[in-house]
Amino acid sequence: MRVLWVVIDALCVDKVTPELMPTLCELGADGWSGSALGVLPATTYPNHATLVTGAAPSRHGLYANEVLVDREWVAAGSVGPSVPTVFEHLGTKGVTTAAVFGDQNLVGVCAAQRASGHWPSGGVAPEGVPLGPTGYAADSATLAAALEMDLGDHGFAMVQLDENDAVSHVHGPDSPEARRHASAVDAVLGELLEPYRPVWSDTVVVVVSDHSQERVEHSCAEAFTEACSGEFGDPAGDGETGWYTDGTCAVVRTTASASDRVRRRLEAIEVLSEVTETAPGVFCVSGGPGVLLGLDWGQRGDHGASRCRTQVAVLGGGHGAVASLAGRLGASPIDSRSWAPLTLSLFEGA
Ligand SMILES: [Zn+2]
């Protein structure tokens, strides 16, 4: 049994067509193809932590791309999930695992140091490899690393291809460039699957995205920052409430006892249209469609709001278990927390 997960960062379901992504469509045709609902905020690190743990951010603790520790927002990857991941669970069963991430910060986010092998080593950006437009490893570099690690020799392997997110940020998710890149990433997927072809009848493949993107219409970052500064002071907080902006959302962290009061204050902020408590004292907030609350760097696409929660979800492979797994998945959208327990169940008795 070999299980391969491929995360195509920010891939939107509208790109999964036989014209744009024939390899992905063919994979799903023999298994299951649909969508999943990710967790809030619809950002990379909370959703990857959920994929590998099967837990919501309220349990794994990575409730935003950065989390508040001792009155300082620190990178989620430097904290890591607070519950065991698929790598850890499978390791205790003696199953070898591997992780290859275009975004090097995912090594810490997914606690992939505990996999049998991971890349880039130590979660440090690799030197001298080609980079995508936002500075993470280009898919060509991630693919080369994956092929070098002989992923098919591992019981479980996970690959994250980052460049689709970068291209959609720069040009917009509905741009010709994003459509062209969907086809490019489909070709990369084909190359990732190639080493598995000789052992296809022993292989299960899961291809997902971590969130979608929306076209950026305008920024309300200034108004939101002003309102939050007035309500809560410094972003790092006064020991009670801190706030953090990211794309088309923001995350506000307070104490459980202050939660009701903070909710009322957030609901009074004019630029916000959605206030969701994702864990006791943790709020994910957003404005209208395409409204940036985070940094405006001239990007055409971004994500974070609940509008971007929809993920691509495709299951395939030649293993006999694929048909029964497809039956267990049910109707779209499935819950993105399903993938970890589903994968672990394949190794039960291993
Ligand atoms: Zn992402």
Residues whose N, C-alpha, C, O or C-beta is under 5 A from the ligand:
A	BS01	ZN	D9 A10 T43 T44 D165 D210
